[in-house]
């Protein structure tokens, strides 16, 4: 019995070591509670945020705001700026994408009304937000998430107040090295005219627009190794006929050399919506989800698949559609996953920006589908907006244009400042000359033949000057 207990403890110890070795440990990991003087703040998901001390905040013209009205300790403080301010983070893991999460939660403060804030945010040449106004709701936070490539030894995030409001603010900032397998360099471009592979995506930045757990519950950051939130698909799902939700209680099998839990957590892959034929006929239906997107931008949609519903391999064949266009025909997950059930896979599709403000994804039976089997499945959906050719996620404007706009809007402040500085310098030069003149008069030797009356006259002339 004692030997059995020792072996059991040994196995538990080994499993804990394996889990620790496999857990995600990013090289760059900064969690900043902006405006906080506390050394550490524990958020609702038990993550430790530090105060924004001078190691990161490269600005002196700021305001520390605080309110006790908020239930979350992370949103009881904020940092406000009346001039451009920078957060600068040292980067060890260069040449890869980094996740940036910006938290905005307006709080009530006597110094300024954060609901009236309007501002721009830039980061290493990317325009993240322009004329941004956080939500007017005091009981909820707005979180903006981006993934941008960082090639230098620092990541600089700058907040610029717009001319309209005159100030900016931020509640919290996260900067995390993205896992190497989170973003691939290749995807499938799909539209009505072509379906082809495109390369070079790693040069792009990405803004998260939608992240959905299909057929399951909301996944909070506490249950995601990248601290993401996956919402339910109820508001996006448009075709309930023939749909069935599936929940899986077994182990999700991440393959060696395949994707990791950082790409998608277990709680996404162990739920799904499926089409299942009940008899010898195959249902003539598709499952469709519809999302609002911003016009004029290319978007990448990632569809997560994990066959948790089939009773055997090579029985599930289905088609994938993006905006009604065939994106993947006769998809057989068993071939991709080396004949493993409950093994995850994702596919990326890019849609060119156009006049449409919506994006639809669908799955449905193919001409290879089996009767009395699962005929389509989907576990999760993510949609990202790609930056445009100007490096912007928010309009046909580049970072330099935003800076020029800010300087132009503050000319009325800059010119008087320059005038004051010029007057001070002129006064300083004048006083310095007087001091030099006085010094030279004090050291000059008087001629021995000058009378006392001439000396008095000279002193009078000097005093008149």
C-alpha positions in Angstrom: 0.0 0.0 0.0 2.8 2.4 0.9 4.6 1.6 -2.3 1.4 2.2 -4.3 0.9 5.6 -2.6 4.5 6.6 -3.3 4.1 5.6 -7.0 0.8 7.6 -7.2 2.5 10.7 -5.7 5.4 10.2 -8.1 3.0 10.1 -11.1 1.2 13.2 -9.9 4.6 14.9 -9.5 5.6 13.9 -13.0 2.3 15.2 -14.5 2.7 18.5 -12.7 6.2 18.8 -14.2 4.9 18.0 -17.6 2.0 20.5 -17.2 4.5 23.2 -16.0 6.8 22.5 -19.0 3.9 22.7 -21.5 2.3 25.8 -20.0 2.7 29.0 -22.0 5.4 31.3 -20.6 5.8 34.4 -22.8 9.1 36.1 -22.9 7.5 39.5 -22.7 4.6 39.8 -20.3 3.5 43.2 -18.9 0.3 43.8 -17.1 -0.1 47.4 -16.1 -2.8 48.9 -13.8 -2.7 52.5 -15.1 -3.0 55.3 -12.5 -2.4 52.9 -9.6 0.2 53.6 -6.9 -0.1 50.1 -5.6 2.7 47.7 -6.3 0.3 44.9 -7.3 -3.4 44.6 -8.1 -5.3 41.3 -8.5 -7.9 41.4 -11.3 -11.1 39.3 -11.5 -9.2 36.5 -13.2 -6.5 36.3 -10.5 -3.8 38.0 -12.7 -1.3 40.4 -11.1 -1.2 43.9 -12.6 1.6 46.3 -11.5 1.4 50.1 -11.2 2.5 52.2 -14.1 5.7 53.5 -12.6 8.3 55.6 -14.5 9.9 52.4 -15.9 7.1 52.3 -18.5 5.4 55.7 -18.4 7.6 58.3 -20.3 5.5 61.4 -19.5 5.2 63.9 -16.7 2.0 65.7 -17.8 -0.5 63.2 -16.5 -3.3 62.9 -14.0 -3.8 59.9 -11.7 -7.6 59.4 -11.3 -9.2 57.1 -8.7 -12.7 56.1 -7.8 -14.0 53.6 -5.3 -17.3 53.1 -7.1 -16.1 50.2 -9.3 -16.4 46.6 -8.2 -13.3 45.5 -10.1 -10.0 46.7 -8.4 -8.4 47.0 -11.9 -10.9 49.7 -12.9 -10.8 51.9 -9.8 -7.9 53.9 -11.2 -7.0 55.4 -14.6 -4.2 57.6 -16.1 -5.3 60.7 -18.0 -3.2 62.8 -20.4 -3.5 66.3 -21.7 -0.5 66.0 -24.0 0.9 63.0 -25.9 2.2 60.4 -23.5 4.1 57.2 -24.1 4.2 53.8 -22.5 7.5 52.2 -23.5 8.0 48.4 -22.9 11.4 46.7 -23.4 11.0 43.8 -25.8 13.2 40.6 -25.5 11.3 38.5 -28.1 11.8 40.5 -31.2 10.5 39.7 -34.7 7.2 38.1 -33.5 3.8 39.5 -33.0 2.8 40.8 -29.6 -0.7 41.0 -28.2 -1.7 44.5 -27.0 -4.9 44.8 -24.9 -6.0 48.3 -23.9 -8.6 48.6 -21.2 -10.9 51.6 -20.9 -13.3 52.1 -18.1 -14.6 55.7 -17.5 -14.7 56.5 -13.8 -16.3 59.4 -12.0 -13.7 62.0 -11.0 -13.8 65.7 -10.1 -10.8 66.5 -12.2 -12.3 65.5 -15.6 -15.2 63.6 -17.1 -13.7 60.5 -18.8 -16.9 60.0 -20.8 -16.0 63.1 -22.8 -12.5 61.8 -23.7 -11.6 61.5 -27.3 -8.2 60.5 -28.5 -5.9 58.5 -30.8 -3.6 55.6 -29.9 -0.5 54.6 -32.0 2.0 51.8 -31.5 5.3 51.3 -33.3 4.0 52.9 -36.5 0.5 51.4 -36.4 -2.5 53.6 -35.9 -4.7 51.5 -33.5 -7.4 54.0 -32.6 -8.5 57.4 -34.1 -11.0 59.8 -32.5 -11.8 57.0 -30.1 -14.5 57.5 -27.5 -14.9 54.7 -24.9 -18.4 53.6 -23.9 -20.6 55.9 -21.9 -21.5 53.0 -19.6 -19.8 53.3 -16.2 -20.5 49.7 -15.3 -18.6 48.0 -18.1 -15.1 48.2 -19.6 -14.1 48.5 -23.2 -11.2 46.2 -24.2 -9.4 46.7 -27.5 -7.1 43.9 -28.6 -4.4 44.0 -31.3 -1.6 41.7 -32.5 1.2 43.7 -34.2 4.7 42.6 -35.3 7.5 44.1 -33.2 11.0 44.0 -34.7 12.7 46.5 -32.4 13.9 46.3 -28.8 10.9 48.3 -27.5 7.2 48.7 -28.0 6.0 52.3 -27.6 2.3 52.9 -27.2 1.3 56.6 -27.5 -1.9 58.3 -26.4 -2.7 61.6 -28.2 -5.7 63.7 -27.0 -7.9 64.9 -29.9 -8.4 68.7 -30.3 -12.1 68.2 -29.5 -11.7 66.8 -26.0 -8.2 67.8 -25.0 -7.5 64.7 -23.0 -7.0 60.9 -23.2 -7.0 58.1 -20.7 -6.4 54.4 -20.2 -7.3 52.1 -17.4 -5.0 49.1 -18.0 -2.5 47.8 -20.6 -1.4 44.3 -21.4 1.6 43.5 -23.6 2.2 39.8 -24.2 4.4 37.9 -26.6 2.1 36.0 -29.0 2.8 32.2 -29.3 4.6 31.4 -32.5 1.7 29.3 -33.9 -1.0 31.9 -33.2 -0.6 33.6 -36.5 0.3 31.9 -39.7 1.9 33.5 -42.7 -0.5 31.9 -45.2 -4.2 31.9 -45.6 -6.9 31.2 -48.2 -8.2 34.3 -50.1 -11.9 33.7 -50.8 -14.3 35.7 -52.9 -16.7 35.3 -55.8 -14.0 35.1 -58.4 -11.1 33.2 -56.8 -10.0 30.9 -54.0 -6.2 31.0 -53.7 -3.5 30.9 -51.1 -1.9 34.2 -50.1 1.3 34.7 -48.2 2.9 37.5 -46.2 0.3 37.8 -43.4 3.1 38.0 -40.7 3.9 41.5 -42.0 0.4 42.6 -41.0 -1.2 43.7 -37.7 -4.5 42.3 -36.6 -7.4 43.8 -34.5 -9.8 41.3 -32.8 -13.3 42.0 -34.0 -15.2 38.8 -32.9 -14.2 35.7 -30.9 -17.0 33.1 -30.5 -17.4 29.8 -28.8 -19.8 27.9 -31.0 -22.4 25.9 -29.2 -20.9 26.4 -25.8 -20.7 28.8 -22.9 -18.8 32.0 -22.5 -15.1 31.3 -21.9 -13.4 33.9 -19.6 -9.7 34.8 -19.4 -9.3 32.6 -16.4 -10.0 29.5 -18.6 -7.8 30.6 -21.5 -4.0 30.4 -21.4 -3.8 33.6 -23.5 -6.4 35.3 -21.2 -8.9 35.8 -24.0 -12.7 36.0 -23.8 -14.9 33.9 -26.1 -18.5 34.8 -26.1 -21.5 32.6 -27.0 -22.6 32.4 -30.6 -26.3 32.9 -29.9 -26.6 36.4 -31.4 -24.6 35.4 -34.6 -26.2 32.0 -35.3 -28.8 32.4 -38.1 -30.0 28.8 -38.9 -31.3 26.7 -36.1 -33.0 24.1 -38.4 -31.1 20.9 -38.4 -28.6 22.1 -35.8 -27.5 20.2 -32.7 -25.2 21.2 -30.0 -22.6 18.8 -28.7 -20.6 18.8 -25.5 -17.6 16.5 -25.0 -16.3 15.3 -21.7 -13.2 13.6 -22.9 -9.6 14.8 -23.4 -8.8 17.1 -26.3 -5.8 15.6 -28.2 -3.3 18.3 -29.2 -0.9 16.7 -31.6 2.9 16.9 -31.5 3.8 19.5 -34.1 0.2 20.7 -34.3 -1.5 23.6 -32.8 -1.4 24.3 -29.0 -3.9 25.3 -26.4 -2.8 28.9 -26.9 -4.4 28.8 -30.4 -7.7 27.5 -28.9 -8.5 26.3 -25.3 -10.2 23.0 -24.4 -13.4 24.9 -23.5 -13.8 25.9 -27.2 -12.9 22.5 -28.7 -15.1 20.5 -26.4 -18.3 22.1 -27.6 -19.7 22.5 -31.1 -22.7 22.7 -33.3 -23.3 19.9 -35.8 -25.5 18.6 -38.5 -26.4 15.0 -38.0 -28.5 12.9 -40.4 -31.0 10.8 -38.6 -31.7 8.3 -41.3 -30.5 7.4 -44.8 -31.1 10.9 -46.2 -28.5 13.7 -45.8 -30.0 17.0 -44.6 -30.0 19.7 -47.3 -29.1 22.5 -44.8 -26.2 24.6 -43.8 -25.3 26.1 -40.5 -24.6 29.9 -40.9 -23.2 32.6 -38.7 -23.3 36.3 -39.6 -21.1 39.1 -38.3 -20.9 42.8 -38.7 -17.5 44.0 -39.9 -16.1 47.4 -41.0 -16.3 48.3 -44.6 -13.1 48.9 -46.6 -10.9 46.6 -44.6 -9.7 43.1 -45.3 -10.7 40.6 -42.6 -9.4 37.2 -41.7 -11.8 34.6 -40.3 -10.4 31.6 -38.4 -12.7 28.6 -38.1 -11.9 26.1 -35.4 -12.7 22.4 -36.0 -12.5 19.4 -33.7 -14.4 16.2 -34.3 -15.9 15.4 -31.0 -19.1 14.0 -32.4 -18.2 11.2 -34.8 -18.1 7.6 -33.6 -15.2 6.7 -35.9 -12.7 8.4 -38.2 -13.2 9.1 -41.9 -16.9 9.4 -41.5 -17.2 13.2 -41.4 -17.0 15.1 -44.8 -18.4 18.6 -45.2 -18.1 21.9 -47.0 -17.0 25.3 -45.7 -18.3 28.6 -47.1 -17.3 32.2 -46.6 -19.8 34.8 -47.7 -21.6 32.1 -49.7 -18.4 31.2 -51.6 -17.0 27.7 -51.4 -13.9 27.9 -49.3 -13.1 24.3 -48.5 -14.7 21.3 -50.2 -15.1 17.8 -48.8 -13.1 18.6 -45.6 -12.0 15.4 -43.9 -10.6 16.2 -40.4 -9.3 12.7 -40.0 -6.8 13.2 -42.8 -5.5 16.4 -41.2 -5.4 15.1 -37.7 -3.6 11.8 -38.5 -6.8 9.8 -37.9 -7.4 11.2 -34.4 -10.8 12.1 -33.1 -11.1 15.1 -30.7 -8.0 16.6 -32.2 -8.2 20.3 -33.1 -7.5 22.1 -36.4 -8.2 25.6 -37.7 -8.4 27.1 -41.2 -7.8 30.8 -42.0 -9.7 32.6 -44.8 -9.2 36.2 -45.9 -11.9 38.3 -47.3 -11.0 41.5 -49.2 -12.4 44.7 -47.9 -15.4 46.0 -49.9 -18.6 47.8 -49.6 -20.3 45.1 -47.5 -20.5 45.5 -43.8 -21.2 41.9 -43.0 -19.4 38.5 -43.1 -21.1 35.2 -43.2 -19.5 31.8 -42.5 -21.3 28.4 -43.1 -20.7 24.7 -42.9 -22.8 22.0 -44.5 -22.9 18.5 -46.0 -20.9 17.7 -49.1 -21.4 15.2 -51.8 -19.2 12.8 -49.8 -21.2 13.0 -46.6 -22.4 9.8 -45.0 -26.0 9.0 -44.0 -26.6 8.3 -40.3 -23.4 10.3 -39.5 -22.3 13.8 -38.6 -22.4 15.9 -41.8 -20.9 19.2 -40.6 -19.2 20.6 -37.5 -17.9 23.9 -36.2 -16.4 24.7 -32.7 -15.2 28.3 -32.8 -14.9 31.4 -34.9 -12.5 34.3 -34.7 -12.6 37.4 -37.0 -9.7 39.9 -37.2 -9.4 43.2 -39.1 -6.2 43.6 -41.0 -4.5 47.0 -41.1 -4.7 48.9 -44.4 -1.8 50.0 -46.6 -1.2 53.1 -44.3 -0.7 50.9 -41.3 -4.1 52.0 -39.9 -6.9 50.1 -38.2 -9.1 53.3 -38.1 -9.4 55.2 -41.4 -7.3 56.3 -44.4 -4.8 58.1 -42.2 -1.3 57.3 -41.2 0.5 57.9 -37.9 2.4 60.9 -39.2 -0.9 62.5 -40.2 -2.3 62.1 -36.7 0.8 63.7 -35.2 0.7 66.6 -37.7 -3.0 67.1 -36.8 -2.2 67.2 -33.1 0.6 69.7 -33.6 -1.6 71.9 -35.8 -4.5 71.8 -33.3 -2.1 73.0 -30.6 -0.5 75.8 -32.5 -2.4 78.3 -30.4 -0.6 76.9 -27.3 2.8 76.4 -29.0 3.2 79.9 -30.4 2.6 81.8 -27.0 5.0 79.3 -25.4 7.6 80.1 -28.0 7.1 83.8 -27.5 7.5 83.5 -23.8 10.7 81.4 -24.2 12.0 84.0 -26.7 11.3 86.9 -24.2 13.0 85.0 -21.4 16.1 84.3 -23.6 16.2 88.0 -24.6 16.0 89.1 -21.0 18.7 86.6 -20.1 21.0 87.9 -22.8 20.4 91.5 -21.8 21.1 90.8 -18.1 24.2 88.9 -19.0 25.5 91.8 -21.1 24.9 94.2 -18.2 26.8 91.9 -15.8 29.7 91.7 -18.3 29.7 95.5 -18.6 29.7 96.0 -14.9 32.5 93.4 -14.4 34.7 95.2 -17.0 34.1 98.6 -15.3 35.1 97.2 -11.9 38.4 95.8 -13.2 39.5 98.7 -15.4 42.4 100.8 -14.0 41.6 104.5 -13.5 43.9 107.1 -15.2 46.0 108.9 -12.6 45.3 112.3 -14.0 41.5 112.3 -13.7 40.1 114.8 -11.2 37.6 114.2 -8.6 35.0 116.4 -10.4 35.3 114.3 -13.6 34.8 111.2 -11.6 31.6 112.5 -10.1 30.4 113.5 -13.6 31.2 110.1 -15.0 29.2 108.5 -12.2 26.2 110.7 -12.9 26.3 109.8 -16.6 26.5 106.2 -15.7 23.5 106.5 -13.4 21.5 108.3 -16.1 22.1 105.4 -18.5 
